[in-house]
Amino acid sequence: MIHSNDTAAAQPNILSLRNTGGENHHIWNNNGTWWVHYTVHLPDYTAQRVRRSLGTKDVAEARRRRDELLARFPLVR
């Protein structure tokens, strides 16, 4: 049984994205390798900022990998 104050514990991690436009939003080039950054909101009402390598030097591939990664999370808009 889930009580009203336990609903956050029952929810999965949620991704919060700000879309300011631009096809390279959430990615940046660090010495030739593309990285992604995003924020995950956790069930305990805390947030975790994530930065990880996309493992590619090709910007088109980086965009594709970013989109695949971010599609795994439910979104809050």
Secondary structure, 3 states (H helix, E strand, C coil): CCCHHHHHHHCCCEEECCCCCCCCCCEEEECCEEEEEEEEECCCCCEEEEEEECCCCCHHHHHHHHHHHHCCCCEEC
